[in-house]
């Protein structure tokens, strides 16, 4: 056990996908076997049941808005960590690490870097597999992590398109004081905050990827820029990675995530985080002055993911 570092993950399953719960149990079991300290923040609707049992270290929050809450939940989780925690890793709850020493290596790397991506490559596993057997989902091979690509060529974070600058999602870690001061950027309702934040951690605040996702010259871009500037003052491009591969467990077709198109669709709403959403008394996002169309679009983000695919998990 590495006492100084905790892992925080979020769990929000409004569509009751069976695969999501199954993957979470695999994820949590592996971390438990490594002696990791894991905190889960789960949200459920007021008329629904929480899914995770008391055998997990869970903070439970109720909320009725179908809004992307991942980063908001992780920010809530960070405030619930013990004072002995000085480093925080935030992970998607559908991952397996091949290197069982990754957490110690991550804690060590955070002595040198403000932010660390705790893997150098990743693979999306085909359905039903728990290990890499030479080929990933849809024939995909291993993909370099964003931070590993940054270590190889820093210009990639500024100038390269997504397929060249490395994968920005799955898992990250930072010194706790950075998260206490700035938090994660939690107002990206399209689910692309990992991508936006990665460029900021690298000091690439003017990356073409940021402009492509959220545009410029409007309230959303200004809101993000305020967060980005605060983080950059502290981080100053101090970004590292940990060698090793992470395995992403199957939960539906990659095409159903619609990574690019959902950001382009969202632009039509002229999103203003200070007007359209607000933080409720439960600490979660809730709708404020948002149109019916925006609310319906946000709900569809979850429904269209189709994480169980076209047949039951045990087929």
C-alpha positions as CSV (number, residue, x, y, z in Angstrom):
1,X,0.0,0.0,0.0
2,X,1.2,3.5,-0.9
3,X,-0.3,5.7,1.8
4,X,0.2,9.0,0.1
5,X,-1.9,8.3,-3.0
6,X,-5.6,7.5,-3.4
7,X,-7.6,6.5,-6.4
8,X,-11.0,8.2,-7.1
9,X,-13.5,7.0,-9.6
10,X,-17.1,7.9,-10.5
11,X,-20.0,5.6,-11.0
12,X,-23.1,6.8,-12.8
13,X,-25.3,4.2,-14.6
14,X,-28.6,5.8,-15.4
15,X,-29.3,3.4,-18.2
16,X,-28.6,0.4,-16.0
17,X,-26.0,-1.2,-18.3
18,X,-25.1,-4.6,-17.1
19,X,-21.6,-4.4,-18.6
20,X,-20.8,-1.2,-16.7
21,X,-21.4,-2.9,-13.3
22,X,-19.6,-6.1,-14.4
23,X,-16.5,-4.0,-15.5
24,X,-16.5,-2.1,-12.3
25,X,-16.3,-5.2,-10.2
26,X,-13.3,-6.5,-12.3
27,X,-11.7,-3.1,-11.9
28,X,-12.2,-2.8,-8.2
29,X,-11.1,-6.4,-7.5
30,X,-7.8,-5.8,-9.2
31,X,-7.2,-2.6,-7.3
32,X,-8.1,-4.3,-4.1
33,X,-5.6,-7.1,-4.9
34,X,-2.9,-4.4,-5.3
35,X,-3.6,-2.9,-1.9
36,X,-4.8,0.3,-3.5
37,X,-6.9,2.9,-1.6
38,X,-10.0,3.4,-3.7
39,X,-12.8,5.9,-3.2
40,X,-15.9,5.6,-5.4
41,X,-18.5,8.4,-5.8
42,X,-21.8,7.0,-7.0
43,X,-24.8,8.9,-8.0
44,X,-28.4,7.6,-8.5
45,X,-31.7,9.1,-9.2
46,X,-34.0,9.9,-6.3
47,X,-36.4,7.2,-7.5
48,X,-33.6,4.7,-8.2
49,X,-31.3,2.3,-6.3
50,X,-27.6,2.6,-5.7
51,X,-25.9,-0.3,-7.4
52,X,-22.6,-0.7,-5.5
53,X,-22.5,-2.6,-2.3
54,X,-21.2,-1.7,1.1
55,X,-18.0,-3.8,0.5
56,X,-16.8,-0.8,-1.6
57,X,-15.7,2.5,-0.1
58,X,-18.5,4.6,-1.7
59,X,-19.8,8.1,-1.3
60,X,-23.4,8.1,-2.4
61,X,-25.1,11.2,-3.9
62,X,-28.6,11.5,-5.4
63,X,-29.3,13.6,-8.4
64,X,-32.1,13.7,-11.0
65,X,-30.4,15.6,-13.9
66,X,-29.2,13.6,-16.9
67,X,-25.9,15.5,-17.2
68,X,-22.4,14.3,-17.7
69,X,-21.1,14.3,-14.0
70,X,-17.8,12.4,-14.2
71,X,-15.5,15.2,-13.3
72,X,-18.0,16.8,-10.9
73,X,-18.1,13.5,-9.0
74,X,-14.4,13.1,-8.9
75,X,-14.0,16.7,-7.6
76,X,-16.5,15.7,-4.8
77,X,-14.5,12.6,-4.1
78,X,-11.3,14.5,-3.7
79,X,-12.8,16.6,-1.0
80,X,-13.6,13.4,1.0
81,X,-10.0,12.1,1.0
82,X,-8.1,11.9,4.3
83,X,-5.5,14.6,5.0
84,X,-2.7,12.0,4.7
85,X,-3.4,11.8,1.0
86,X,-1.1,14.1,-1.0
87,X,-1.6,12.5,-4.5
88,X,-4.7,11.6,-6.3
89,X,-5.3,9.3,-9.3
90,X,-8.6,9.5,-11.1
91,X,-9.5,6.5,-13.2
92,X,-12.3,5.3,-15.4
93,X,-13.8,2.3,-13.7
94,X,-13.3,-0.1,-16.6
95,X,-9.6,-0.6,-16.6
96,X,-7.0,-3.2,-15.8
97,X,-3.3,-2.5,-15.3
98,X,-0.7,-5.0,-16.5
99,X,1.9,-3.6,-14.2
100,X,1.0,-4.3,-10.6
101,X,3.5,-1.7,-9.4
102,X,1.9,1.1,-11.4
103,X,0.5,2.9,-8.4
104,X,3.8,3.1,-6.6
105,X,5.5,4.2,-9.8
106,X,2.8,6.9,-10.2
107,X,3.3,8.2,-6.7
108,X,7.1,8.3,-7.3
109,X,6.6,10.1,-10.6
110,X,4.5,12.8,-8.8
111,X,7.5,13.7,-6.8
112,X,8.9,15.0,-10.1
113,X,5.9,16.0,-12.1
114,X,2.7,17.9,-11.1
115,X,0.5,15.7,-13.3
116,X,1.2,12.1,-14.5
117,X,-0.6,9.8,-16.9
118,X,0.0,6.4,-15.3
119,X,0.5,4.4,-18.5
120,X,2.4,4.7,-21.7
121,X,0.1,2.6,-24.0
122,X,-3.4,1.3,-23.9
123,X,-5.5,-1.3,-25.7
124,X,-9.3,-1.6,-26.0
125,X,-9.9,-5.3,-25.4
126,X,-12.4,-7.2,-27.5
127,X,-15.6,-8.3,-25.8
128,X,-15.1,-11.0,-23.2
129,X,-11.3,-10.7,-22.9
130,X,-9.4,-9.7,-19.7
131,X,-6.0,-9.8,-21.3
132,X,-4.3,-8.7,-24.5
133,X,-4.0,-11.5,-27.0
134,X,-2.4,-9.6,-29.9
135,X,-5.4,-7.6,-31.2
136,X,-7.7,-5.1,-29.7
137,X,-11.4,-4.2,-30.3
138,X,-12.2,-3.8,-34.0
139,X,-8.6,-4.8,-34.9
140,X,-7.1,-1.8,-33.0
141,X,-3.5,-2.2,-31.8
142,X,-1.8,-0.5,-28.8
143,X,-2.2,3.3,-28.7
144,X,0.4,5.5,-27.1
145,X,-0.7,7.6,-24.2
146,X,-0.8,11.4,-24.5
147,X,1.9,11.9,-21.8
148,X,4.2,9.3,-23.4
149,X,3.9,11.1,-26.8
150,X,4.6,14.4,-25.0
151,X,7.8,13.0,-23.5
152,X,8.9,11.9,-26.9
153,X,8.0,15.1,-28.8
154,X,6.5,18.0,-26.8
155,X,5.3,19.7,-30.0
156,X,2.7,17.0,-30.5
157,X,0.6,18.5,-27.7
158,X,0.5,21.8,-29.5
159,X,0.2,21.0,-33.1
160,X,-0.8,17.4,-33.7
161,X,-4.3,16.0,-34.4
162,X,-5.7,13.4,-32.0
163,X,-4.5,10.3,-33.7
164,X,-0.9,11.5,-33.5
165,X,-0.7,13.1,-30.1
166,X,-1.7,10.0,-28.1
167,X,-4.7,8.9,-26.0
168,X,-5.9,11.5,-23.5
169,X,-8.4,9.4,-21.5
170,X,-8.6,6.4,-19.1
171,X,-6.4,7.4,-16.2
172,X,-4.6,10.4,-14.7
173,X,-3.0,11.5,-11.5
174,X,-1.9,14.7,-9.9
175,X,-0.6,16.3,-6.7
176,X,-3.5,16.9,-4.4
177,X,-2.7,20.6,-4.0
178,X,-3.3,21.2,-7.7
179,X,-6.7,19.5,-7.4
180,X,-7.6,21.4,-4.2
181,X,-6.7,24.7,-5.9
182,X,-8.3,24.2,-9.3
183,X,-10.2,20.9,-9.4
184,X,-10.8,19.1,-12.6
185,X,-12.6,20.9,-15.4
186,X,-16.2,19.6,-14.7
187,X,-18.3,21.7,-17.1
188,X,-17.7,19.7,-20.2
189,X,-21.1,18.1,-20.7
190,X,-19.9,16.2,-23.8
191,X,-17.7,13.9,-21.8
192,X,-14.4,15.2,-23.4
193,X,-12.9,16.9,-20.4
194,X,-10.0,14.4,-20.3
195,X,-9.0,15.6,-23.8
196,X,-9.3,19.3,-23.0
197,X,-7.4,19.0,-19.7
198,X,-4.6,16.9,-21.2
199,X,-3.5,19.8,-23.4
200,X,-3.6,22.2,-20.5
201,X,-1.5,19.9,-18.3
202,X,1.0,20.0,-21.2
203,X,0.9,23.8,-21.3
204,X,-0.7,23.7,-24.8
205,X,-3.6,26.1,-24.0
206,X,-3.8,27.1,-27.7
207,X,-3.9,23.6,-29.0
208,X,-6.0,23.2,-32.2
209,X,-7.8,20.3,-30.4
210,X,-9.3,22.7,-27.8
211,X,-10.6,25.1,-30.5
212,X,-12.0,22.2,-32.5
213,X,-13.9,20.9,-29.6
214,X,-15.3,24.0,-28.0
215,X,-14.6,26.8,-30.4
216,X,-13.7,30.3,-29.3
217,X,-15.1,33.8,-28.6
218,X,-18.1,32.7,-26.5
219,X,-19.0,32.0,-22.9
220,X,-18.1,28.3,-22.9
221,X,-14.6,29.0,-24.2
222,X,-14.2,31.8,-21.7
223,X,-15.3,29.6,-18.9
224,X,-12.8,26.9,-19.9
225,X,-10.0,29.4,-20.4
226,X,-10.4,30.7,-16.8
227,X,-9.9,27.2,-15.5
228,X,-7.0,26.5,-17.9
229,X,-5.1,29.6,-17.0
230,X,-5.3,28.8,-13.2
231,X,-4.0,25.3,-13.8
232,X,-1.2,26.4,-16.1
233,X,0.0,28.9,-13.5
234,X,0.7,25.9,-11.2
235,X,1.4,23.1,-13.7
236,X,3.6,24.9,-16.3
237,X,3.7,21.8,-18.5
238,X,5.0,19.6,-15.7
239,X,3.6,16.4,-17.2
240,X,5.0,12.9,-16.9
241,X,4.0,9.3,-17.5
242,X,4.6,5.9,-16.1
243,X,5.8,3.1,-18.5
244,X,3.3,0.3,-18.8
245,X,0.1,-0.8,-20.5
246,X,-3.5,-0.3,-19.4
247,X,-6.3,-2.6,-20.7
248,X,-9.7,-1.0,-21.4
249,X,-12.6,-3.5,-20.8
250,X,-15.2,-3.7,-23.6
251,X,-18.5,-1.8,-23.1
252,X,-20.0,-1.4,-26.5
253,X,-18.9,-0.3,-29.9
254,X,-16.4,2.6,-30.0
255,X,-18.5,4.2,-32.8
256,X,-21.4,4.6,-30.3
257,X,-19.3,6.9,-28.2
258,X,-19.3,9.5,-31.0
259,X,-16.3,11.3,-29.6
260,X,-16.0,13.8,-32.4
261,X,-19.6,14.3,-33.5
262,X,-21.0,15.0,-30.0
263,X,-18.7,17.9,-29.5
264,X,-19.7,19.3,-32.9
265,X,-23.4,18.8,-32.2
266,X,-23.1,20.5,-28.8
267,X,-21.9,23.8,-30.4
268,X,-25.4,24.6,-31.6
269,X,-26.6,25.2,-28.0
270,X,-24.1,28.1,-27.5
271,X,-23.4,26.7,-24.1
272,X,-22.8,29.0,-21.2
273,X,-21.8,27.1,-18.0
274,X,-22.7,30.1,-15.8
275,X,-26.3,30.2,-17.1
276,X,-27.4,26.8,-18.3
277,X,-26.2,24.7,-15.3
278,X,-25.6,25.2,-11.6
279,X,-24.3,23.2,-8.7
280,X,-27.2,21.9,-6.6
281,X,-27.3,21.4,-2.9
282,X,-26.1,17.8,-3.5
283,X,-22.9,19.1,-5.1
284,X,-23.9,17.8,-8.6
285,X,-24.7,19.7,-11.8
286,X,-28.4,20.4,-12.3
287,X,-30.1,22.3,-15.1
288,X,-30.7,26.0,-14.8
289,X,-31.7,28.1,-17.8
290,X,-31.3,25.3,-20.4
291,X,-33.5,24.6,-23.3
292,X,-35.5,21.4,-23.7
293,X,-33.4,20.6,-26.7
294,X,-30.2,20.8,-24.7
295,X,-31.6,18.6,-21.9
296,X,-32.8,16.0,-24.4
297,X,-29.4,16.0,-26.1
298,X,-27.6,15.4,-22.8
299,X,-29.9,12.5,-22.0
300,X,-29.2,10.9,-25.3
301,X,-25.5,11.0,-24.6
302,X,-26.1,8.1,-22.2
303,X,-28.8,6.3,-24.1
304,X,-26.9,6.3,-27.4
305,X,-23.7,4.7,-25.9
306,X,-25.4,1.3,-26.0
307,X,-22.8,-0.2,-23.6
308,X,-24.3,-3.6,-23.5
309,X,-24.2,-4.0,-27.3
310,X,-26.8,-6.0,-29.1
311,X,-27.0,-9.0,-26.9
312,X,-26.7,-9.9,-23.1
313,X,-23.3,-9.9,-21.5
314,X,-23.2,-13.7,-20.9
315,X,-24.0,-14.7,-24.5
